[in-house]
């Protein structure tokens, strides 16, 4: 029978540092996927996985053993990603951080590899263009918007989970998702006339309130 | 009729709008809002999740080996552990066990100082060597993994580590020979040659230099051997730790 995460944590708390390896082996791949989606860079994601586990180890004494270790670790990873994106935004100022590569260069962590698309060359081109614009718009999002959108749209996390991970109220978490979607819409709207997205009646591109 | 706001429409696509039932009712009645909602839904469907590359097969091991050296040595505080939910139960159980063990030990523990002296680590040189070699092999394993995954260029830290390991490698090799452990001595001999190569490579390692060292590690199956022997050393240590306990039970 597999030893539970809580039992392993108790072992580490009792002084068995090497037992922490079990937790690293169980969760590092999942954490990698999460932080990769948030950063879009493999080297950065690998670095963040390290930082997440290091932070988790240092704070293990505060972990409530009845809680889910994976969820706790996920929140740490999100926070690390948030810090990382905030510091990168400061460093890069307004530089374009993401580009789309036809043949992704593994050395360039700023490139986003696009998913394969369906049949038909026109459809493929259009879909690639959509993803290009999405990638560009992702670079325009604030760190909190980017993380909230990734968690909600790509990871399927609830608003409550996002608010807990970002340590904000649920209303603020919703607002982050909404703002992120609006920014993405403003990038994708120009493609509307080309069949990617049907024409939008009454859409002005603004953050309209109830009419 | 008031139309839905942008926020209501966007959030309703995820089922997060306030009063979702009210939004649904409005959408059923209002063709304009329904069209706007369907448009946003369609647009969001176009945004596919970012494809995540699969990390290398040794990702978990590499993560652990890199992490291990950065884990603080400090033990978790006794109070912190005691006040953890499981810690409280564990502490109570441990206290009961300790009292019972003290009682039983007082009654049955052999009072034979000569026998006890034989079981101390200092009285067993082979055990001392095994402990040191086990640690040495773990560090070497980590270095070899790092070299296998390093990018060409400055590998100053790795080379420094190789020099440190090389110093102790000679010592442990000689000790293993003296204590009659040819398996460990043989491995340390092979390891020493690769460590020498890493330590003496140019400080700016070219892709060719790095490839040569990797080829050497791979062709000798060195990483695999280090893992196997390291695991064997740890098993022998555990057996030695259990043996005195078994002996004392028999007394």
Interface residues (C-beta under 8 A of the other chain):
Chain A: X6 X10 X12 X13 X14 X15 X17 X18 X20 X21 X24 X25 X28 X29 X32 X33 X36 X37 X40 X42 X46 X49 X50 X53 X54 X57 X58 X60 X61 X64 X65 X66 X112 X113 X114 X115 X127 X130 X131 X134 X150 X152 X153 X154 X159 X174 X175 X177 X178 X181 X182 X184 X185 X188 X196 X197 X198 X199 X200 X201 X202 X203 X206 X207 X208 X209 X210 X211
Chain B: X2 X3 X4 X5 X6 X7 X8 X10 X11 X13 X14 X16 X32 X35 X36 X38 X39 X40 X42 X43 X44 X46 X47 X48 X49 X50 X51 X52 X53 X55 X59 X60 X61 X63 X64 X66 X67 X68 X70 X71 X72 X75 X76 X77 X80 X81 X84 X85 X86 X87 X90
